[in-house]
């Protein structure tokens, strides 16, 4: 990737990507746009502007539509009018939520994927879609709605009660943010265009197993309360990203330890 415009580069995932790959000596990132800057400064784009959970419908039902769809079209239009856009690629960060889209966030993310594909087909442009798994790391905005595992581990560190849906034995494909950044760089460097690539570890870890591991490591006295709810298991086929040479650095205890407060 010779030059790159990044939108959403101040966030959790793309902030880590910028930290890992930016080389001021060669100027490989032309622009990390500010929050309200939707201009495109190069033929290649890395786009990560998005809402992050399904709960906005209760206080602002328009925000997922405005953020995940309207802004995307605005940036696509800014990209399309560049003289070199047909030589570039629009790299779009999506989510594993699109595999079972329920709720405004996940529905609009799936719609955004379809919109991007059709837009690029209409104007003869190229895209990549990267569907990210459950990303862990030093996420300052972890909450009960976003990055719930880290949010609960934070409560364990304070010996506060935590709530887990159902029996907590559901499994998820967790991936560390530094591994995500490495995977993104691989896809941008050598990934196929006009394709969708899952970015995960391809393994299923038990949510409750990680909670119990963290509780023991922390010496926490937090009571664990099980609340009504059913959560399905989920992990992704990561054969495409593996074929590009990706292998995770953070698995099993290394992954768990990376999110336990020191």
Beta strands, then each sheet from edge to edge (+ up, - down):
strand 1: 5-7
strand 2: 31-32
strand 3: 45-47
strand 4: 90-95
strand 5: 127-132
strand 6: 134-136
strand 7: 162-165
strand 8: 171-172
strand 9: 174-176
strand 10: 195-199
strand 11: 205-206
strand 12: 224-227
sheet 1: 2+ 1+ 3+ 4+ 5+ 10+
sheet 2: 6+ 9+
sheet 3: 7+ 12+
sheet 4: 8+ 11-
end
